[in-house]
Amino acid sequence: MTHNILNPILKGFNPDPSIIRVGDDYYIATSTFEWFPGIQIHHSKDLVNWRLISHALTRTSQLDMKGMDNSEGVYAPALTYSDGKFWLCFSNVHACRGGNWMATPSFVITAENVEGPWSDPVSIGNYGFDPSLFHDEDGKKYMLNMVWDGRANRNFFGGIVLQEFDPIAGKLVGNAHKIFEGTVLGCTEGPQMLKKDGFYYLITAEGGTAQDHAVTVCRSKNILGPYQVHPDNPILTSRFQEEAELSRAGHGFLVETQKGEWYLSHLCGRQIRNPEGYQFMPKYNDGFSILGRETALQKAHWQDGWPYVTSGKTPVVEVDAPDLALCPWPTVAARDDFDSNILRLDYQTLREPINEEWVSLTERPGYLRLKGRHYLSSRYEQSMIARRFQSHHASAETKMEFSPNTPYQMAGLCAYYARNGHYFLKMTATDEGKRVLQVVGNINENYGEYSGEVAIGDVSAVYMRLVLDKQWYKFSYSLDGETWQTIGPALNSTPLSDEGGPDIFRFTGSFVALFAADITGLKASADFDYLEYLES
């Protein structure tokens, strides 16, 4: 029986994959940045079929992101298994727009079960983002990290540092050693290490996470180096491959199957063009990753002591699967009726866990109740429940009950990338208390009202629909669930992307979100009967 891996294997915002095998099970951890809970963990038994099984950072004692900006928070986790338990390293990046110096506190947590519970964090230094842990054959453990150097006239990406970690004492010991300066590709980050046939293989991400991203490999007989760079480096990149379906390829790591086959996990992007043109981007780098950076797999092999991607340096969509029995997972229903008192795993919130002060699944059984707090532009109290867009052609629909009596109360359906990159179909009220619908948004700090106010009379229930048609978002509404009316124009999807603005610190992806705001502070609540997400 033949079957293939179809990339990306983790669709939508799932960047910086860290892959491991434990027995017959494969796990990938991915970045979540400002979204809570932190670090998505997917599971597979065949490398073809994947399912989301857990998040590692589920409480504020593990992850405090209050007040963080877009694309701060959890960068590039690294998952390993040793001593009968799982180890997970991550950084909680503060002030990535802080000028020359970032704040990059880095931690390790552990769990006996990959689905948790995970321990509280143990510090492993603040050198930079993307820490990992290497477990050597002699029992020693080493922290690896990139070094962020904020001094003037320096390469901010200051190389890869290694330092021994004492798991009993829970701290770094001995001296830190810089073991790799990086190559001419620059932006050396994401270090992970494996040992094979007497060599230590250091695998890093280079070239930055845009079009020039790449996977670099070097090796040494001594863990402290010196490290020799792969003779045909980089082993994977989409650089200058304008027609490649998978762009931005980089940040990889290798895994061996039970039968001795090898695969390279890596991040990628499926870019689209801006239908209205864009002034910031040169022609070479004119794609927009509205779904964010995603996760892919490539087949690999070893030759003369070095790993190579079997299909060549440019990533491909269709990859030969390993010689393993297929293990498909049950499909998740497209419509969530909010009948459980626990949210499904594919929902996330901004910067903080859910609590009864602003969200409830029990106050009105069968409904998700959101109690309005700050508006979408705030970095603090956001009453939002969101899930990833995972296809360029998708739709989302909800039924909402809401009774605003002032313009300062609003709730509805969003296409959300960032606090300065979103569109919002809201129900609100006029100064006279008349209920209206309107499409508004914010693109690169510019607030826009994209439709007039549509009066809906005294109704408190409204159906809302959002359609993503590749380069366009389109909103519509219905008062009876049968007759639908378009509201506002088609809205360009490409500003809601990593490349959608002059701010280079954009690393996440687009979400469909249910949202409520109450600027009065009275926490007026909106009840959502369901959320249905479909792909076409």
NUTOR-824318 format. One record per residue: x, y, z of N, C-alpha, C in turn. Coordinates in steps of 0.02 Angstrom, whole numbers, plus 50000, padded with zeros to 5 digits. Last residue first. Example, Ala and Ser with C-alpha at 12.3 -4.5 7.8 and 13.67 -1.06 7.14 Angstrom:
506424988850354506844994750357506455000250394;506604971650390506154977550390506604983550390;
//
This chain:
493525123850106493305121750039493895121149992;493105121550277493605122950225493345120250159;492235128950415492245124450358492795126550310;491635130450575492205132050533492245126850478;490465137450682490575132450630491135134750584;489995139650843490475141950793490595136250745;488515144550934488955139650901489485143350862;487995154651013487665148151013488105142750983;488625166351121488725163351056488465156151058;488185180951204488125173651204488165171051133;488985194151286488725191651223488725184051226;488795205851420488975199251394488635197851328;489625219851489489035217251453489225210851416;490505225651585490585218751561489935215951532;490615238651623490065234851652490065227451630;491535246651561491755242951620491215238751652;491295253151445491005256051506491265252751569;491775245551343492205250851366491935254151429;491735229751311491295234451345491735239851377;491775217451183492095223051218491565227251252;492055201051120491605205851152492005211151188;492205188750990492485194151030491935198451059;492875175150904492275177850936492515182750988;493885173850757493815175050829493115177450846;495035165850657494355168050662494185168350736;496725171350628496235167650666495545170150649;498335170650549497655173350554497195168550589;499885170850642499465168850587498765171450598;501505176650681500965172150702500545169950641;502505186250677502705179250671502125174350682;503245200950659502585198050648502695190650631;504245211950663504105207250717503375204850712;504355221650568504625215050551504465209850604;503195233050515503475230150576503705222950562;502545236050397503265237650402503585235050465;501465221950358501605228750380502355229950386;501275208450323500755213350309500885220450332;501955196950337502265201950294501815208050285;501105189250416501785190850440502085196650402;499455196850400499975191850386500635193950416;498375205350347498335201150407498815195250398;498555210850222498835214450279498805210450344;497865200950140498595200750147498885205350202;496495201950122496735197550175497485198350188;495465215650094496105212550076496365208350134;493735213250088494305216350124494935212250111;492295218050001492815212950010493445216350037;491295229750100491625227350039492055221150054;489765227550199490435230050186490735227050123;488835213150202488955219550236489675221550225;487575203450122488285205550126488315212250162;486355193750201486515200050170487265201450177;485325179250191485955182450209486065188750168;484065170050262484195175350212484805179250234;484255161350373484105158850306484275163950252;484375166950498484775160950484484665158150414;483775178950521483365173050530483745166450517;484655188850496484245189650556483805183650569;486345187950445485655185950435485285186950501;487795194050355487385193050416486685190750396;489535193650304488825193950291488445192550356;491155198050241490685197350296489965197350270;492625191950172491955194450156491485192950215;494315194050127493835192350179493165195550161;495395188349997494865192750020494485189750079;496255179449942496505186249951495985191049980;495435166649989496135167649974496365174849988;494165170150053494245167949984494935170049961;493375167550198494045168950172494095165850103;491915173950267492195169550216492885172050197;490905174250405491525176950378491795171850329;489315178450471489725173950431490335177650405;488075178150598488645181550566489065176450529;486445181350654486915176450626487455180350589;485825188250804486035189250735486515183650716;484675193750926485055188250896485215189750824;483925204450958484525203450999484955197850971;483025216950869483255210050876483885209650918;482505229350845482575227250916482835220250924;483445234750703482855234950745482995232650815;484605235850635484305229150637483705228950684;485495246550526485015245850579484685238950576;487145247650494486545244450468486065243250526;488285260250464487915256750516487255254150486;489405256750324488985261050365488645256850419;491035249450328490335249550307489985254850347;492285251350378492235248850309491515248150285;493235261550464492545259450464492365257750392;494865259250535494435260350478493725258050491;496385264650605495705262250617495275263950556;497995260450583497485264750554496795261650562;498955251550625498805257150670498295262050641;498845241750521499455245450534499335252050570;497185242250519497735239850478498325244450489;495725237850595496335241650606496885238450564;493925239750576494555236250580495135240850594;492165235750547492715240450562493365236450563;490525234850498491185231750489491715237150500;489035234350598489525238150560490175234050555;487335235150650487915231150631488385235550590;486395241650790486645241850722487205236850713;485065247150894485555242050877485735242250803;484965262750974484715258450920485255253450899;485395272251066485245265551090484955260851038;485845284151021485145283951042484925276951065;487115281350979487035285551039486315285451065;486885263950931487005271050918486965274850983;487735248650970487145252950972487355260050955;488285233550888488365238750938487715242850939;489065219750820488425222650839488565227650894;490375219350697490135220250765489395222050766;491645212250619490925213250609490615213550678;493255217150594492785215550647492075217250625;494965213550558494315215950535493785213250583;496695217950596496075214150605495485217550571;498035223050659497905219450597497285215150605;498445227150782498465231950727498405228550659;498325215750855497925221450877497945227150826;498235202950728498575206650780498135212450800;497305194950658498015193250657498385196550716;495655190050636496145193150681496845190450668;494075193250595494675190450564495255193950599;492705191150710493315194550687493735190050641;491075194950765491505190150731492095193850700;490505202450918490395199550853490955194950830;490075217551006490275210551005490145207850935;490075231851115490085228951048490315221651053;489815247251191489725239951198489695237051128;489825260351160490405257851197490355250451213;488635264351106489185262851060489795259851094;487345255751201487805261351193488335259551141;486715244151226486305250251227486715256551220;486675227151164487035233351181486555239251184;486385212251181485925217851190486285224251210;486515197051093486865202751125486375208551127;486905181651026486385185551059486725190851103;487435174550873487595178350934486975181850960;488035161350782487425164850801487555168050869;489285160050652489055159750721488375162950728;490505153350540489825155950552489655155250626;491765154050418491585153250488490915156550499;492685146250285492155150550310492025149050383;494035146250164493695143850224493135148650243;495435144750083494725145050066494335141950124;496665142850133496545149250099495825150150078;496625135650297496565135050225496455141950196;496585138150429497065133050407497025131750332;496405149950555496255148350486496795143550462;496265144850728496665146350669496275145550604;495125152950841495435146950813495765148750747;494735161350997494925161250926495185154350906;493925172351102494055165251091494165164451016;494155186551203494175183651137494305176251141;494295199451284493795194151289493705191051220;495785205351342495415203951280494935198151291;496665215751428496085211551441495655210751378;498015220551342497855217651407497225213351405;498285228351236498755222851249498595219151314;496945233951128497275233451194497765227551196;496205233951013496875237051010497265236451075;494935228951041495425224751006496125227451006;494495234651209494405234151137494995230351106;494175225451365494515230351323494345229351249;492685216851388493215220551424493515225551375;491185207551402491595212551368492095215951414;491115190751416490955196851452491445202251430;490395177851325490975182251332490745188751364;489815161651332489685168551353490335172251361;489265149451229489885152551252489725159851269;487955138151270488185144451242488875146151270;487545127351341487465127151269487685133351233;487015136051487487235129851455487065129751380;487565149751546487015148151502487205141951463;488625147051630488105151651653487475151051610;489545138651566489055135651612488505140451633;490555144251501490185139251463489625136151505;491205160751504490855155251538490505150751488;492345173851537492085168851491491745163351531;492755182751636492615185451569492365180251519;492855176451757492745183651757492565186351688;493175163251741492455164951744492335172451746;494515162551621494245161951688493545164851689;495805156851512495115158651524494955158151598;497465164251525496995158651524496285161051533;498195176451412497985174251479497505168351473;498555180051279498995181751335498795178951404;497055176851205497635181351201497935182451270;496675159451174496505166151197497135170351195;496115146251062496605149651105496355156551122;495495130151015495385137151032495965139851073;495715116750999495945121050945495795128450957;495185109551106495895111051106496105116151053;493615116451166494015111851126494735114251121;493205120351337493335122351268493745117051231;492005112751438492725113551425492805115451351;490715109351448490935114751493491695115751488;489895107251288490335104951341490515110851386;489195113851191488805109851238489235107151296;489575121751083489735123951151489305120351203;489465116850957488865119650987488965121951059;490455117750822490505117250895489905120750925;490625109850670490215114350710490295112750784;491455100050621491555106950598491175111950641;492185087850727491585090850698491715098150679;493665079950680493335084350728492745087650694;493935062750639493865069750620493505073550674;495095051350714494405053550703494375060950684;496605048350620496265050150681495535052050666;497505034550542497105040750540496745041950605;498835027050520498445027950581498065034450578;499665014850422499295021050426498865021250489;501205007550468500485006750459500135013450467;502665012650379502305011850443501565011150427;503815017450300503525010750299503215009250367;503435034950271503835029350295503455022750292;502975042850114502875041450185503315035650207;503645054450003503545047350018503495046250094;502755069649985503365066350009503195058950022;502275084449910502115077349917502755073449930;502915097049912502265096049945502135088749959;504645100449950504105098249906503475096949946;505985112449964505475108149993504925106449943;507555111149888506925114749887506375110249915;508605102049888508595107449937507935111149942;508005084949865508375090949848508265096449898;507415073649911507125076649851507485082949828;508145070950028508155066149972507905069249908;509265080950110508555080250093508515076350028;510585073350204510345076850144509595076050138;511835072650330511145071850309510995076050247;513425064050321513035070250321512315068850301;514225052950300514195055750367513805062350372;514015049550167514685051650189514665055250257;512335052350189512855050950139513515053750163;510675048950236511365050450256511845048150202;509105057250199509545051350201510245053750220;507365061850213508085063250216508465056650214;505825069750165506225063650174506965065350172;505085082850259505425080650199505805074150214;503635091050322504135085650328504435084250260;503055106650399503105101750345503635096450361;502005118950470502495113650480502465108550424;501935137050440501645130450452502205125250457;501615153950475502115148850459501855142050482;500055160950416500635160350461501125155250435;499105163150325498975157650372499525156950424;499655173050248499085174850290498915169350339;501025177750196500855171450230500265172650277;501355184350040501045185650105500795179150135;502725189649931502195185049953501965186650024;503805196449878503145199749876502575195049895;505245197749856504945195349919504245198249925;505525203149731505755196349748505365193649807;505025216149735504695211249692504895204149712;504905222649905505215222149839504915216349800;503595230349996503955224249980504275224549911;502845241650025503435240350066503875234750039;501695243549948502265248049937502905246049974;500745232949847500985234449914501645238149910;499205227249768499885230049768500095232049838;498025220849782497995228149774498685231349771;498225207549804497855209349744497825216949732;499725200449850499255205749868498885208049806;499865182549838500045189349817499515194249839;500335170349964499905172849911500115179949894;501255156150025501165163350015500685164849957;501415145950146501075145650081500855152850065;502945142150228502375146550218502075145450150;503715131750355503645134150287503055139050285;504865122550459504315127150449504305129350376;505185104750465505385111650454504765116050450;505935088550489505375093150499505625100250488;506555075750395506725082450420506085086450428;506805058250423506405063950399506635070350432;507355041650385507475048250415507025053550381;507175024450436507085029750387507145036550422;507235014150529507855017050505507785022150449;506065009950582506355005750530506955009050496;505625019650667505785013150696506145008650647;506415034650602505855030250615506105023750647;507205049250663507285042550633506685038250651;507245066550624506975061150665507055054650626;507955083150631507905076450602507605071450652;507345099850601507675094850643507515087950616;507375117450549507245110250543507585106050596;507195131250495507075129150564506895121650566;506395132750332506955133050378506765130250445;505635140650194505815134350226506445135150269;504905150450125505155151950193505425145750229;503645140850035504155145850041504405146150113;503035129049939503195129850009503785134750015;503015129949803502375130349838502485131549913;504165139749712504075134449761503405135349798;504455150049628503885145949610503755140249661;505615155949678504995159849676504375155549663;506855152949758506405148149725505705151249723;507675160649835507695161749763507265156749723;507545148849964507855155049941507915155149865;507065138550031506655140749974506955147049943;508115125150088507945132150085507475133350026;509195113450163508515114950142508415122450142;510525113150190510235106950164509515107950141;511585126750131511115123750177510805117450147;512995115350114512535119150156512225124950117;513785104550079513305107350031512765111150069;514575100850187514905102750124514435105550072;514195108250345514005103450293514305105550226;515545114350444514905115550410514815110350354;516205108550596516295109050524515615109550490;516645115250751516125112450709516255113850636;517935111050874517625115350823517135111650777;516645107851001516895109950936517635108650928;516105102851113516315109851116516605112351050;515935089651082515335093751089515495101151092;516905083050952516905085651020516305090351028;516705080450822516815074650865516795076550938;515415089650739516055089450773516095082950812;514505098750610514645092950653515335093550684;513025107350547513745106750556513885101050606;511755113550442512005107850481512765108450486;510355124250421511085123450419511275117550464;509005128650329509225123850379509965122650369;508305145350304508675139350283508815134950343;507585160150229507645155350283507965148950258;507295170150140507985167550140508105162350195;505995174550161506145170650101506835167450102;506045173850340505685175750279505935171550221;506775171950456506195167650445505765169850385;508565171050430507955174550448507355170650426;509675163150403509405167150348508795171250367;509445147450492509825153350472509435157150418;509365135750623508995139750574509415145750557;510425121250646510185127950662509755130750605;511105107550721510655109650668510345116350688;512505098450751512165104550771511755107050712;512955082750791512685086650736512275092550764;514335074350845513815078850867513595083150808;514785057750801514785064850786514205068350822;514645044150825515205047550855515245054950841;513435040750761514075037950738514675041950762;512625055050816512585049150773513285047150751;511615065950909512255062450905512165056150864;510915082350886510855075150891511555072150884;510215098150936510785093750926510585086450929;509725114650884509555108150913510115103250894;509495132150883509955126450885509635120250917;508845144650833508515138150834508975132150840;510005154250730509555153350786509305146150787;510805166750642510885159950666510485159050730;510865177150543510255175950584510255168850612;511845170750400511655175250454511035173150492;512505165050293511775165950288511515170550343;513805162750327513655169050292512905170250283;513515154650487513805155150420513625161950390;513995153850663513525154350608513895154950541;514835151350767514715158350751514175159250697;514755139850897514635140950825514465148250813;515005139351031515245133750991515155134850916;515405147451174515135148751108515435143651060;515015141351331515495140951276515135142651211;514915145251504514585145151438515115145251384;515525134951638515565140751594515155139751531;514525127651771515115128451730515075134651687;512735125551754513365125051792513955125751744;511025130051775511605129551732512235129451775;509915120151879510245126351859510815124851810;509405109651960508965113951922509275120451901;510065099952027510075106552057509595111352022;509735090051933509585089052004509555095852039;510175094251809509455093451819509265092351892;511275105751759511215100851812510475099951828;511945108751602511365109751645511325104051695;513285117251519513025111351553512445113251599;513055126551370513245126451441512925120351474;513355135051218513215128751252513455129051323;512775146451093513125145251156512895138551185;512975152950933512655147750974513085146251035;512865170450882513135163750882512745159150929;512215182850888512915182350908513195175450912;511305192650803511325185350810512045183350824;511735205750790511275204050844511255196550857;513335210050761512825205550735512375203750793;513645227250808513735220050816513195216250777;513475240850823513935238350771514115231050781;513065240350995513095243950932513625240750886;512365225451070512845230951067512865234050997;511545214551088511245220951073511725226751067;511475198551043511985203551060511725210451039;510865183551091510645189951064511125195351089;511335167551049511505173251091511265179551056;510405152251055510715157651017510865163351067;510825137751153510425143751139510795148351091;510765122851246510985126251186510545132351175;511255114251390510825119351362511155122251300;511535097151417511805103551396511245108051369;511895083951529511405087751491511685094751477;512625067551544512645074751551512115078051506;512575054251510512125056551562512125064051572;513325050551403513625049551469513195052151526;512595054351293512605047251310512905045951379;511665069551327512225065751300512215058551326;510385078751279510525073651329511065069151301;510105095951259510395089851230510595085151285;508835107751241509215103651288509465097551251;508685124851184508535117751181508985114151231;507965141351153508405136651190508205129451176;507465153251079507575146651048508045142151087;508285169051122507715164651113507925158051083;509625171551244509255173251184508645168751179;510065170851377510525172451323510165174951261;509595168451505509265173551465509675175451404;509355152451589509725158251564509305162651520;508445142951626509055140651592509395146551557;507345140251763507725144951721508335141551690;505945130151754506605130951784507025135251737;504155131051773504775131951736505395132551781;503175117251837503335124351834504025125251803;502785103051728503045106251789503065113751781;501265097651652501965099651648502165103651710;500145083551667500335090551679501085091651674;500345081051486500365084651549500125080551607;500495074051373499875077951379499825081651445;501635066951394501685072751349501055077051352;502025062651558501565061551503501575067751459;502975068051639503005060851626502555058851568;503805083151602503185079651614503295072251600;504595099351627504605092151617503915089251631;505385114251560504865110951600504895103551583;506525127651557506395120651541505845118151588;506755144251485506565139551538506535132451510;507295161351473507205154751444507135149551500;506995178351438507045173151489506865166351461;507435189951353507295183151329507365177851383;507285205751299507245201951361507015194851342;508445213351182507815209951199507855207151270;509215228351137509225222551182508515219751190;508945238551045509525234251034509535228051078;507195238751046507805241851022508365236851018;506105231351085506425235651134507065238851111;505265222551029505335228950995505715233951039;505215212551118505585211151057505665217351014;504805212351257505125218251227505525216451165;505065195351303504785201951318505145207051274;504795178551271505145184651249504745190851266;505135165251343504555169651349504805176651335;505725150151268505855156851293505205160751295;505895132751312505565138251277505825144851305;505975114851316506285121451326505905126751286;505485100451391505265105451343505565112251361;505545083051407505845089451425505655094451371;504775068451472504825073451419505115079851448;505565053751542505105059351542505255064051485;506535043951551505845042151562505355047851565;507745049951515507645047951585506905046551601;507045059951384507625056851417507425055151488;506605069151244506385063851290507005060451318;506165086151194506605080351196506315075151245;505775100651104505515094851140506015089251136;505815117651108506215111851089506025106051134;504935132051039505065127051090505505121451063;504965147450981505295141150964505415136351022;504295159051100504675157651039504925150451040;502975166051177503325159551172503625158651102;503085183851179502865177651211503295171751192;502615193651034503055192251090502805185751122;501655195550936502245191550920502785191750973;501055210751005501005205750953501675202250943;501595212651179501375215051113501295209251065;501005209651346501475208651291501165210751225;500145210651454500395216751424500875215851366;500585195151521500165201051529500515207251498;501095182551517501195186751458500785193251462;501785169651599501465176051613501605180751555;501805153251624501835157951568501435164251584;501725145851739502185143651687502315149051635;500795152451811501425150951845501945148351797;499705152551726500125158451727500765157351767;499535137451630499385141551689499895147251693;499945129551526499225130251536499045134651596;500955124051412500955129651460500225131851471;500685113751320501125112551377501065117851431;499215106651252499645112451258500065111451322;498775092251149498855096051212499215102551200;498515086451025498335082651086498385086851150;498085087050858498265091250916498045087650979;498685074650746498135077450785498435081750841;499075068250582499265071650644498645074250679;499665056650466499075059250502499275062050570;501005053950433500525056250383499945059850417;501745048250532502025054350501501565057150446;501135038550608501335036750541501675042350502;500685043150726500995036550728501275034550660;500735059350806500635055050748500935048250761;500265074850881500445067750888500295064050823;500725091350940500365086850895500675079750899;500585104451047500905097951039500455093450997;500915121851062500485116551037500885110151029;501215133451178501545127751145501035122351126;500075140251299500685140551260500925133751237;498295143851283498885141351317499475140651270;498745159751210498715155551270498185150151259;499855169251108499235165451116499285160451174;501025175551076500605178551128499965174751141;501855160751029501945167951039501455170551091;501895147250996501235150451003501265157951015;502795134150909502755140650943502035143250945;502615116250935502675122250894502555128550935;503155099350937502975105350976503085111450932;502675083350889502955089750866502695095250912;502985065950903502705072050932503055078150901;502595049050875502955054950854502585061150881;502785032450938502415038750935502865044550916;503395020850968503035021050905502665027550895;504665028151057504365021751039504045022150971;504595043951017504645040051079504285033451067;505345056150917504995049750919505125046550986;505095073850889505425068150921505005061950909;505305090550827505025083750820505435078650859;504775106350827505285102250859505005095250863;504425119750714504285113050740504895109750771;504075133850689504645131750730504565124650757;502255136550686502945137350664503445133950712;500795136350644501145131150682501885131350663;499455142750577499985145150621500245139650667;499045130450450498925136350490499515137550537;499365112750470499155118550431498955124350477;500515101550472500165105450522499995112050490;500995097550349500655092550391500275095850448;500805106650195501055106050263500655100950304;501125090150124501325096150161500895102150146;500745073850141500545079850104500695085950148;501505058350121501435064050166501265070150123;500655044550046501125050050045500985054950101;500655027050012500335033050039500875038350045;500335010749954500725016849951500325022649979;500434994050000500005000050000500445006250000;
//
